[in-house]
Amino acid sequence: MQCARNAMCQEYSVLEMQCAFSADILRFCLLIFAMYSIDMAQLIHILLPSFLRRVMRAYEIKAIIRDSGAELSRIGRSRNWRLSANRDQLTTLIHSLEQTEEVSWQWVLKKIKESRGQLTEKELVNLVSRNPGISVKELVVLANCTIAEARSAIDIYEWQDEN
C-alpha cells in the first residue's frame, strides 16, 4: 500500500510540475488526489465501437487517456476498442476531456460519464473526511452526485466529528 501511495505522490508532483494550473484546477486536482484514498480499485471496462473511425485527432485522445492512467486496448482484430480504468482515473479523464473543444470526442465523454457510476454514501463521506473544507458544489461536481447526497455526506461527516 505504501508503494502505491508513493507512486501516486510522484504522479501528482509530476502532474503539478508539467502543467501551469490555475488555482481552481489545482484545487480540483488535489480533490482527485484525495480520492485515491477511497477504495476504487475495481476496474470499469467501457466498450468503444469504431473508436478510430469516430474520433478526430486520435493520437491526442490516446495520449490524454494514457496520461490519466487508464488503458485503451483494441479488442482482437476488430475496429472496437476497450477502455479500462477505475473511477478516479475516469474522473481525471472526464475533467481532461471537458477542457478540450474537440466535438468528435463528445461521444467518448458521454460513454465515460454513463459508465463511471455513482459513489456510495460511504465513499462520499470518506471523500469529505479527506477534504473537510469541501463545499457542496465542489462535491457535486467532483463526485457527480445530487445536492441532497452531497449535503447528507457533509452532515454525516460533521456529526461524526462531534462524537
ABEGO torsion letter per residue (X at the ends): XAAAAAAAAAAAAAAAAABBBBAAAAAAAAAAAAAAABBAABBBBBBBBGAAAABBGAAAAAAAAAAAGBBBBBBEABABBBBBBBAAAAAAAAAAAAABABAAAAAAAAAAAAAAEBBBAAAAAAAAAABAABBAAAAAAAAGBBAAAAAAAAAAAAAAAAX
